[in-house]
Amino acid sequence: MRFAVLDFETTGNQPGDEIIQIGFVVLNEQLSIEQQYHTLVRPSIPIPAFITQLTGITDEMVADAPDLDEAMTGLVPLLSDVALVGHHVAFDYQFLRNALEQTGYLPFTGRILDTIEMLRILFPSLTSYQLGSVAQTFGVEHERPHQADSDALATAHIFVRCIEAIRDLPLLTLQRIVELFANEDNDLAWLLQSELARIEQDATRFNDRHDQHSYRQLSFKTDEWSDELPPREGMKDQALEDVSFRSFMDQVKDNLKQRFSNYEPRSAQEQMFDDVMECLDEDKHLLIEAGTGTGKSLGYLLPALYHSVKNDKKVIVSTHTINLQEQLRQRDLPLLDKIMPVPFKASVLKGRSHYLCLRKFEHKINHREFVHARDDLITAAQMVVWLSQTEHGDDEELHLVHKGPDFWDTVSSDSDSCLNRACPWFRRCYYHRAKNSANLSDVIITNHSLLFTDVIAEHRLLPAYEHLVIDEAHHFEETAGKHLGVHVQYFSLIHPLVRLYKDSKNGSLVILQTRLRLSGSEKSLVWAEGIDKLMNQIVEMKDSWDRLHEAMYQLLPAPEAGQAEVGQAVLRLQSSNKPEAWSAISEMEQEIHTRLNEIVRTGEKLTQEWKDADDEELQGVITDVTGLLKDLANVKDEFRMFVQVNDPETVYWMEGNQQYKHKSMNMYAVPVDVSEALNRYFFEPKKSVILTSATLSVDKSFSFVEEQIGLKDAARDGRLNTVILPSPFNYREQALVIIPRDFPTVKGSSDPHFNSNLTTSLAEIAKVTKGRMLVLFTSYRMLKDVYEPLKEHLKPHGIQVLGQGMDSGNRSKLTRRFQEQSASVLLGTSSFWEGVDIPGDALTCLAIVRLPFQPPNHPLVEAKCDLLKRRKQNPFRKYSVPQAVIRFKQGFGRLIRTTQDKGIVLIYDTRVIETSYGKHFLYSLPGPKMEHMATEHVVPRVETWLKEEQQ
């Protein structure tokens, strides 16, 4: 079979739009390029400006091009006896169909294949399916993205890589995928079946791959985990027994010099090694601020490993984000493997729901429990391929799109539905593998979320430890509040209810009922009938839960105009001041509570009756039902706690957004002050807790963070050291801060005068910097108001404007687009203030529109301020300013990421120079050059500074 790769550029994506360029590449049966056909097409309508900006194709370029009739004359003969291939082929096929009809040709009736579907299945860990990104990952030349000839050629090379990937799959994996697609009458199923038939005819393939282990008709990269040995098994002497930390580090540095000829010790990192080691040795806690470029991760990992190996004591390292956990796993641990002078083991342990449950997955694909038929089928095939590649079974490795995350929720591991040693998959279970690995490790890398879950679960999840390192420590207090409180969503109850019973074909109760009926015994049939009643109760419960959330959504005020995120409405609940309608809400909750009790009791009788059944399938389903019933019981109790609103030390609030209405409802009950709990759980019982971040101090002092996280007692008792490490960057040379001192102040959240001035200033500066600008807002409303006018200003200059929530809500997608096209201005709100890493020339200018104070009317901020007032303290000085300073430092940190980076920071909030508290913001910065001037002088100053830097 020959394949034809097609790509069109068009005037838009609506049915009435027209083709402006055709790219067409024919591959022969050996997958070599046999023929190409590329042409511009003259449309009957002008090319919109945004299409010209995207594709580079102008009206002038197509003025003398053939019209559609003539262009199709060259294309149509090439369409015979080929399978059509496209990247998001539905788009191109729609235009092909219209063009054939319009020019009087017969429709295309051949097979149609989409490279995006193929990539999803065959490359399960690809981070993006966008054509340019895939081409870059595969090393495929793609000179002119969004031009049809270049796109078609890149897609052809990607298609060939997909076919090669099919041929390289373990035979068992390919057989399972073909089996999944067996009942599908589609062209992807045909291609997979054809490739399997081709491989099965080749006798040499029957040896198959030696790096694979097969079990229960699936192929795995990993074997059983029970054979793993401790890292220093068989060593006679205690490792590092007579080796000082200094000698240990000398060996490490020698190893680094051998591996990296340009290795030079960094003074700040050297200091960090010593400070961390001192506190681990002397049973002290440490607050250590280590800015970007310090080498913070190795700064704590090397002392932690030395201490752990030498004393045979585990050290836990906790990060706020899964991203940093992965960075440590993929970047730092492999380096440590090469430079550590003694054998060691470090492992990553995440929350249980991040791991795949093989029992659930096997059951789901064997019984084809696919809720979203086509999409679930592709996700199932993607995961079958992934099993032949993964060592960890961790969802972070998978790129799940569309309904993929919903699919994952049904097959992820959880304690309530785990058969433990009775499970046929126990010795291959990814969660138990990770847990076993943690038990054998010297250092375990986890996250704040699991750290608190472990505390709540009375330390049953993590191995026992006395030494703890907390990275990204500026989030520690916030994470504590979330986990030591209650958070219930609309879907907290809907998800387990739907998994129990969705409709006559889907749900654990449906499967259980079918199994009982098949067994044929009288007792089974009686119980099977009883399940009908349970199913009816679940349907009624869903309706009641919907009505309750609709009533709660109606209580929310209109979204705040100054809200940082899109269209969120928030309502605080206080025991002394509940809304009038709250008594009706309480009555509805009472009814739901009673009926949920009934569902759980009936369900538990059912599971108790059959839990010892001598039938592996039945036992698995019973376990799943048991877990889901426990979920219902937990939600029932947590929701009751929320509705009662009766703890004075807790702040209660609800949130929802206009887009998803009652289905977006989130209910929170969070302790106002977690400092005492943190002291009780961590700082009192643990020998040493190291807390590090790039932003912990305010005004070069740690007193704010000490109070927030409960370190005051440790400081008083001399058990706390504090350190601010010097920055490895020369900020005086690398960064210029400009404050336009006569810039207007904001009046309200939507101030046309301010927004107009801001748009003009940003546009003028962006022209000088040629884009390469990140603008940080504190209000989504303001971002939205500035977005369109700024776009209009910059369009004639070829500079694109990207807006969070406008072009995409996905931070990493927006950041990638910003980096790919240098002439760009990126507008972001709250999530862009930290965790965005754009090193090099892609970012030259950072604009901070407003100081990042939290909205004073947010319930948690309000409650914390109320508490400080009761303690006769000034909440603005004591809480709001320090919190904003830390956030401000995070924002400033986006600009300089390496010693080579240079850039300008514009601060449009004149409060930094006009108010008494403004100095705290500027004084907390790491020593950049600061200048304030009239707005009219800003652009010339930026021009001068950029010229100086280029010389």
N, C-alpha and C positions, 0 to 999 in steps of 0.2 A: 504493500500500500504506500502511495505517495502522500505527503502532507503539504498543505499550503497554509502559510502563516500570513494573516491579513491584519492590517491596521489602518484605520481611517483617522484623519484629523477633520474636524467638522466645525461649523459655526456655533455649535452648542449641543446640548444633549436632549433636546425636545424633538418630537416627531417631525415638526416643520423645518428643522435645521438642515443644512446642506453640507455635502462633502467638499473639503478644500484640498485634501491630499490623500493619495492612495499609496500604501506600502504593501508589497506582496512578494513573498519569498517561497519558492517551491523546493521541498526536500525530497530526494529520491528514496528508494527503499533502504539504501545504506545510510540514510540520514545526512547525506552531503547536499550542499546547495546546488540545485540543478538549473534554476532559472530565477530571475528577479524582474519585477515590474514596478517601477515607481513613477509617479507623476503628480504634479500639482493639478488642481481642478478649479476652473473658474466658476464661482457660484453666482446666482442671480441676485444675491443680497450682499451688502457690505459685510466685511469681517468685523465682529465686535472687538472693541479695544482689549477686553480681557483675554480674548482668544489670541490676539496678536502678541499680547504680553506673555501668554503661556507658551505659544508655539514658535513665535518669531516670524510667522507668516503674515505678510501685509497685503493690502489690496493691490499695491503696485506689483508684487511678486506674481499674483495670479491673473493680472490683467490680460496677458497674452497666452495664458494656459488653455489647454483644451477644455471644452465644456463637458458636462457629465456624459452625454451621448458618446462623444469621441473617446473619453477616458475609458468607458465601459467596453468599447470595442476591443481595446487592448487587454482588458482584464478577463472578460467572459470565457474566451477559449482556454484559459489556464485553470478554470474551475472544474473541468471535467475529470472524473476519476481521481479525486483527491479527498482527503479528510481535512476539513477546515480547522485551523488552530488560531486562537487569539488569546490575548491577556485581558481577561474580563470580556470574553468573546460575545456575550449577549449584546453588548453595546454595538460592536462592529457588525454582528449578524443582522441586527435590526436595520442598520443603514444599508447593508448589502441587499437585504430583502426589498426595501423601498426603492433602491436604485435600479434593481433588476426589473421591478414592476413598472417603474417610471419610464425606463428606456425600452420596454417591450420585450424583455427576455423572460424565459421560463424561470421559475424559482429554483434556488439551490436545494437539492434533496440529499446531499451527501452527509457524512458523519461530521459532528461538530465537537471539538475538544477545547477545554478551558485550562490554560496553564496555571491559573490561580488555584483551581481545584486540585490539580496534580501536585503543585508545590505544597499545598496544605497537607496532603497525604504523605508525600515522599520526603519532605524536608520539614518535619514537625517542629523543629526548633528555630526556624527562620524568624528573625525578629520583625520582618516586614514583607508584605507581598507586593509592595509598590514596585513597578518595573525597574526604575532607576536604582533603587536600593538592592533589589535581587541581582541585577546586572553587576553592581559593584561587589556584592558578596561573592558572586561566582567568577569574578575577574573577567566578565564579558565586556567588550568595548561597546560603549553606548555614547557616542559623541554628542548627539543632538536629541536629548529627551524631548518628548512631545512633538517630534516630527515623524511622520508615518514611516518613512523609509528606514530611519534609524531605529524606531520602535519595533518595526517588523523584523529587522535583522537581529536585534537583541532578543526578541521573543523566540525566534527560530533557534538561537543558541541555547536559550533556557529550556525550550522544549526538548532539544537533544539531551541536555543534562538530565531532564526528567526521565526520558526513556532509558538512559544509562543507569539511573538510580533504580528503576524498576528491575532491570536485569541484574543489578548488584544486590537485590534484597535476598535474605535467606529464603530458601525455597518454601519453608513452612509458613513464613510471614506472607509471602505472595499468595500461597494457597488459601490462607485464612481471609485475606482481603478479597480474593475472587469469590470465596464462599459467601462473604458478607454481601457482595454485589450480585449474587446468583439470581435473585428474583427481580433484578432491576433491568428494565428494558431501556438502557441508555448507552451513549457512545463511550463513556469512560469505562463502563463495565466491559464493553466489547474490546477496548484496547487492552485492559488488564488481562482478560481471558486469552486474547491473541498472544500476548507476551508470555503468559504461563504455558500455553500449548507449545510455543517455540522453545522455551527452556526445557520443558519435560521431554522434548524430543532429543535434547542434547545430553547424552549419557554422562558426560563429564561433570554435569552439575549435581549429580546425585550424591557426590561426596559432601556437597554443601560446605558451609563455612565452619571453620574450627573454633572461631571466637564466639560461637553461639551455644546455648544450652536450651534444649526443648523440654517442655513439661505441659501436659494436658493440652496439646495441640496449639501451643504458642511458643514463639522463639524468643529467648532472652539473652541479653548481654551478660547478665550476672548469674552466678550459680547460688547455691544455698549459703546463707550468711553465717551459719552456725560453726563454720570451720575457721573463722577469723581468730588470730592469736593476738595477745597483747604485744605492744611495740618492742619491748626489750626482753621478750621471752628467751630464756637460755643464757642471759648475761649473768656471770657469777657475781660481780660486784655491783653495788648501787651506783647508777650512772651519776656522774658529776660530783661524786662524794667528796673528793679532795680538790675540786676545781672552783676557784673563786669566780665571781661574776665578771671581774675584769679580764681574767684569763679566757673565760668563755667568750666574751665579746671580742677579744683579740683574734681568737680563732674564726669567729663569724666574719670579722672584717677582712681577714686574710682570704677567706673563701669568696667574699664579695669582690675583692680586688682581682682574684683569679678569673672570675666570671665576667666582670665588667672592667675593662681597662681604664675607663674614665671615672671609676668610683672615687668619690671624695666624701669623707664623713661630713655630716651637717651638724653644726654646733647645737642648734635647737633640738635636733633628734638625740644627740649625745646626752644632752641635759635630761631629756625625757626618759631615756633608758635608766639613768641614775635615780631620778626622782621616783619613778614607778617602782624600781627595785627596792629602794629604801623603804617605801610604805608597805610593800609586800613582806619584807623581812621584819619590819618593826611593828606589824599589826596596826597600821594607821590607815586612815582614809585620805584620799587625795582628790582635790579639784585642780585640774590642769587644763588651761586654755592653750590649744595648739592650732594655730592658723593653717590655712591652705599651704601646702608645699613643705610642711614640717616632716612628713613621713610618719604621721601619727600612728598608722596601723602597726608598722614594725616597731614603733616606739613603745607600744604596750605588749605586742605579741612576743617579742624576744625575752623581756624580763619575765613575762607570765610563763613561758615555756621553761625557762631556766628554773624558776621557782617550783613549778609543777614537777619537772623531771627529778630535780635534786631532792625534793621533800616527799615525792610520791603523793602529792595532793592535787586534786583537780582545781583548775581555774576556769570559771565561766566568763565568756566575753559576750556582752549583749549589745546589739545594735537596734536603732529605732526602725530602720527600713530593711526589708528583704533584699533590696538592691545592694546595700552595703554588705550584708551577709554573703551575697553571691560574689561581690567584688573580692572579699577576703578569701572565699573558696577558690575563685578562678585566678586571682592575681597573686595574692600574698602567700597562700599555703604552698603552691608549687615552688615559689622562690625559697621559702623556708626549708622545703625538702632538700634543696640543693646546698644551702649554706649552713644548716644546723650541724654542729660537730658530733651530735649523738642521735641515735634513733628516737623518734617521738611519734605521737599520733595526735592529730587535731581533727575534729569532725564538726559538721554543721548539723544542728538539730532545729527543726521548725515545728510550728503547731501541727497537730495531727492531720488537719484537713488539707494540708499541702501535699500529702502523700496519697498515691493511688491504692485503693483496696482491690486486690486482684480477684478476690471472691466475687465482689459486686460487679466488677468489670466483666468477668467471665460469664456471669449470670445474664448481664445486660445484653451482651452480644450473642450469646447462645439462644436467648429468648427473643431477640430483636425488639427489645423494649425501647423503640425509638419514637419519641414524642414529636419531634420535628423531622419527618422522614428523611428528606434528602440531606439536610445539614447534619443530623445525628449520625447518619451513615458515613459521611466523610470524616467526622470527628472520630468515630469508632475505628475507621481504617487508619487515620492519622496516629491513633494511640497504639494500634497493633504494630505499626512500623516503629514507633517510639520505643516500644518494649524491647526491640532488638538493638536499641542504641543507648538506652539510659542505664546509669548505674544507681541512680538515687530515687527514681520514680516520683520526682518532685515537680509539681505543676509549673514552677517557674521556668522549667526547661521547655515547656510547650507553648506554642503561640496559638491560643484558642480564640477564634473569632466567631461572630454572629451568635449562635446559640451554644457555642462550645463551653463557655463558663457554666451554663445551666446543666449541660451533660456532665461536666466534671463534678458538680455538686452531688450528683446521684451516684458517683463511683468513688468519691474520696473516702479516706479512712476516718473512722470515728470510734470512740471507745464504747459507745452504747450498742453498736451493732457488730462488735468484734467477737469472734469465736475463740480467739487466742490459740492455745495449743491444739484445740479440737479442729481448727481450720486446716483444710488440705493445703492451703497456701502459706501456712505459718512460717515455714523455713525460707520462703522467698519473699515474705511480706516486706515492703519497703519501709514502713514505719518501724517495725521491729528490728529491721536491719540498722536503721539510723539510731535507734535507741541502744541496741547492742554495741554499735560503734562508739556511741557517746560513753557508755560504761567502760570501754577499753581505752578511752582517750585521756590525754594529759590536759588538753584545752578543748572546751566545747564552745562553739560559736552559735549563739542563739539570738533571739530578739526580745525587746522589752515586753512584747505582747505575751510570749510564752513564759517569760520570767514571772509575770504577774499571774498567769493562769496556773503556774506551778505553785505559787504562794496560796492561791485560793483552793487548789487541789491538795493542800497539805503536803507539798513537796513529793508528790508521787510521779512527777513527769521528768524532772531533771535529776541526774546523779547528785548525791550529797556534795556540798561545796562550802568553803569558808572564805574563798577569795573570789572577788567579782570585779570585772572591768566593764564599765558602762560607757560605750561610745555614743555619739550623738546625744549627750546627756542633757542638752537643753530641752529635749522632749520627754524626759523621764517623768516629770510631775504630771504632764498632760496625759500620758499613757496610763499612769497610776490612777488618775481620776476615772478614765474610761473603764478600767478593769475592776476597780474597787467599787464601782457603781453599777447601774443597770442601764442597758440599752436595748430597747425592743423596737422592731420595725414592723410595718404591715406584713412583710413577707416572712417574719420570724415564725408566724403560725401557718401562713398559707403554704409555704414550702413543705413542711412535714405532712400537712393535710393532703396536699396534692400527691405526695409520694405514697401516701397510704391508699388514696383512691382519687384518680383523676376522671376516668370514665370507664365504660364497660370493658375496655381493653388494657388500660394502663393503671398501675399502682400495685403496691405489695399485697394489699388485701385481695385484689383480683387474682393474683398469682396463687396466693394461699388458698383461696376458695376453689380455684381450678384443681390444685393438687389434692385437696381434700375430696372433691367430687370424683376424681380419677381413682382414688384408693378404693372407693365403692363400699366401704363398711358403713353400717347404719349410723354409728357414732359420728363418722366423718361427715355424712350427709346432714345430720342434725346441726353440726357446727357450721357447715357451709351455708345452711339457710340462715343461721344466726348472723353471719357476716353481712347479709343483705341489710339488716337493721342498722348495723354499724356504718355501712356505706351511706345510708339515708341520713344518719345523724351527722356525718362528715359534710354532706352537701348542705344541710341546714346550718351547720357551724360556719361554713364559708360565707353564707349569706349574712349571718349575724355579725361576723367579724367585719364584713364589708360595710354594713349599716353603721356599726360603731365607729369605724374610721372615717366614714363620710361625715358623721356628726362631729367628730373631733376636728376634721379638716375645716368645717364651717366656723369653728371658734377662732381659727388663725386670723390675725390682722393682715392687711395688704402687705406685700413684701416691702422691706425697708429700701428706700431709694439708694442709700449709701452702702448697701450690702456688698461684701467682697465677692460673693459667688452669685451665680445666676438665679434670679427670682425666688430666693428662699424666704419663706415667712416663718417667724419665730414667735412663740408665746411662752412666757414664764408662768408657772403655776405656784401659788403660795397658799399655805394652809389657811392663812387669815384672809385671803383675797381670791377665792376661786371664782371662776365665771358662773353666772346664774345657771347655765345649762349643765354644770358639772354633776349635779345630783342625778340628772337623767343618764349621763355617761356612767356614773357609778352603778345605777340600776342595770344598765345594759351589761356592764362588766360582771355584775353579780350573776346574771343569767348565764353569761358565757362561761364563767368559772364553774358553775354547777353542771352545765352540760359537758364541759371538757372533762370534769371529774368522772362523769358517767362514761364517756367514750374511753378514757384511760382505764377505768375499772373493768369495763367489758373486754377491752383489748387485752388487759393483763390476764384475765381468766382464760382467754383463748390461748395466749402464748404459754401460760403455765401448763395447760392441758396437753400441748403438743411439743414442748421444748425438748423432750427426751425421745422423740420419734426416731426410729432407726432408718432415716432417709436423709442423705446429705443435702439434697435440694430443699426438702421441707425444712430442715434445720436452719439452712441459710436464710430462707424467707422469714421464719419465726424470729431469727436474730435481728433482721432488718426491721420487722414490725416492732419488736421490743425497743429498739433504739429510737424509732420515730415516736413511740408513745412517751418515752422519756423526754424527748424534745418538747412534745405538747405540754407535759407536766411542768417543765422548766419555764416555758413561755407563760403559762397560766399563772405561776407563782410570781414571776418577775413583773408581769403586767399588773397584777394586784398591788404589788408594792408601789408601782408607779402611780396608779389611780388613787391610792389612799393619801398621797401627799402629806405625810404626817411626821417626817423627821426634820427637826429644825437645823440639823447640821448638813442637810442634803439640799441641793438645788434641783428643782424639777422643771423641765421644759419640753415642748414639742416643736418639731420643725416639719415643714412640708413645702413642696414647690408647685407652682401654677401649672407646670407642664403635665405632671403625672397625678396631680391632685391627691385624693385620699390614699392612693397606692404608694405615694412618696413619704408617708408619715413615718417619722422617727420620734421615739419617746426616750427621754434621758432622765436618769436620777443619779446625780454625781456628787460625791462629798465635796463640800466647799473648800476644805483644807485637808490635804493629804499628808502634810509634813509629819504629823504624829505617827500615822500608819507606816510611812516609809522608814522612819526611825525604828519603829517596832519590828518591821519585817527584815530590814537590811542593816542599818547602821549599828544597832545594838548587838544583834547576834553574830554578824559576820566579822571576821578578824580584819579584813581589809577590803574596802570598796574604792576602786579607782574610777573617777568620773571625768570624762574628757569630751571636748567639743571645740569647735573654732569660735564659739560665742557663748561664754559663760559669765564674763565679767561685765560690770557696768561702771564706768568711771574708774577703771583699773582696780575695782573692788569686787569681791565675791559675795558680799553680805546679802544681796537680793536672792541669789540662787541658794545660799545656805539656809535662809529662812523658808523659801518655797519648798525645798525638798527635805527639810528636817535634819539639818546638820549642825544646828546651833549647840546642842548638847555636846557633840563630838568636838566642836571648836573650843567650847568652854573647858572641856576635860583634856585639851592638848592632844586629841587623837586625830586632828585634821591638819593636813598640810595644804597650802594653796600656791599655785605657780602660774604665771603668765609667761609663756615661752616667747622669745623674740622671733619676729617673722623672718623667714629666709629671703623675702622680697625687699627690694629697695623701693618702697612706696613713694618716697619723695621724688624719685626719678621716673617711676613707672605709671603713676596716677596723678591726675589733676582734678581737683574738686572745684566746680564753679557754681556759685549761688547768685542768680540774678536778683539783686537786692530790692529792686522796685517792682518785682512781679506781683500781680494782684493776688489778694488773699481769696480763699474760696468762701462763698456765701451759700451754705446749704450743699446738698449732695449734687444738685444739678444747677450749675452756675454758668449760663451761656457766655458771660464776659470772660470768666477764667478759662473755660474750655476753648473759646476762640483764640485767646492769647497763647494757650498751651499748644494748640494745633499749629499755629503760625510758627512758633518758636521751634517745635519739634521738626517741622517740615524744613525750615531754613537750615537747621543743624544737620538733618539727615542728608540734605543735598551735599553738604561739605564732607561728611563722613562716608558718603556713597552708601547709605543704609547702615548696615552693621551696628544696629542700635536696638537695645532692649529697654522697653519703657515699663516701669513697675507702678501699677495702680493699687489703691486700697479699696476702690469702689468699682464694681462691675458696671454700674450705671454710667459713670464717667468714662470708662473705657469705651463703652458702646457709643456715647455721644461724640467721642473724639475719632473713632474708627473711620467712619465714612468720609468726613471732611479731610482727614489726613490722607486717606487713600486718593481722593480727588487731587489734592495738592501734589502728591508725589508720582502719580501715574504718568504725567508727561516726561518725567525724568527717569522712567524705567525702574523705579524703586517699588517693590511690592510691600504691602502692609499686611501682616498676619495678626489676627486678634483671637485671643482665648475666648472660646464660646461663640466666636463668629465664624472662623474658618474651620475650627475643630476644638473640641473640649479636651483632646488628648495632649497632655504636656509633651510627651516624647515625640509624637508626630509633628507637632508645631516646631519643636526645637530642631528636629531633623530637617524640616523644610527650610527653616531659617539658615541652617548651616550649609545646605545644598545650594542656596541662591544667595550670594553674598550681599547683593543690593536689596536688603530686606530690613524692615522695621518690625519688631515683634512686640505686641502689647499683651501684658500678662497681669493677672491679679494674684491673689494670695499664694497659690501653689508655686508661683514662679519666683517667690522671694528666696527660696532655698532649694538645694538639690538639683539645680540646673547647671550643668558643666559645659561651658562653651569656650574652650581654650583657643588661643591663636587669633588670627586676623578676622574670624567670623564676627567677633564682637569688639568694637572699638569704643562704643559710647553707651553708658548706662544712665538712664534718666529716672530719677525717683520723684514721682509727682507729689506725693503727700507723705508725711511721716506715718509710719505704720502702726498707729494706735488701734487697739481693738475697739470695735463699736461699743461705746459705753453702755448701750442698752442690751447687749447680749446677756442672757440670763446668768451665765457663769461669771462674767466680768462684774455684773451688777451685784451678784451675791458675794463675791470676794471683796468688792468695795464696801458693801454693807457691813461685812465682818470687820474690816479695818476701822470703819467709823465707830463701831461698837467698842473697839479697843482704843478709841481716841487717837487714831492715827490718820494721816492725810492719804486717802486712797490714790489720789492722782500722783503724788510724789513717790509714794511707797510701792505702788503696784503698776499703774498705767505707764508711767515714764520708763521705769526699768524694763518692762516687758517690750515696749516699743523700741527701746535702744537695742535690745538683743535682736529683734526682728530687722531693724535698720542695718545692723552689722552683717546679718545674713544676706540682705539684699546687696550691700556694698561688695560682699565677697564674690558676687557673680562675675565681677570684671577681671580681676587679676588671678589667673589660675596657674601660671607658670612664670619662671624668671624672665621669659622673653615677652610676656604680654605687656602691652601698654594701653592706656585708655583714659577716657574722660568720664567723670561722674557729674551729672547736672542735678542739682537739688532745687526743685521749684517751690518748695515749702519754706517761705522766709522766716517761719517760726524758729528755725535753727540759729538765726542771728538776732532775732528781735525779742525773744523771750528768755526769761531766766533759766528755763529748763533746756533750752536749745543747745547750750554748751555741752550738756551730757552726751548728746548725739555725736557732736564733732570730736569731743575729747576721747570718745570710745573708739574712734577710727585708728587704724594702725599707721598714722603719720604721713598721709599723702599731702601733696602741695595743695593749699586751699586759697581760693581767691573769690571775693565777691565784687560784683560790678553791675552797672546798669545793663538792662536787658539788651539794649542796642549794641553793646560791646561784646556780647557773648559770642556771636558768630565769628567776628574777626579774630577773637582770642582763640577759638577752637581751630580756625584756619592756621594761625601762627604756630600753635602748639603742634599740630599735625605736621607742618612743614619742618619744624625743628626736629621732630622725631624721625623724619625720613632722611635727614641729612647725616 
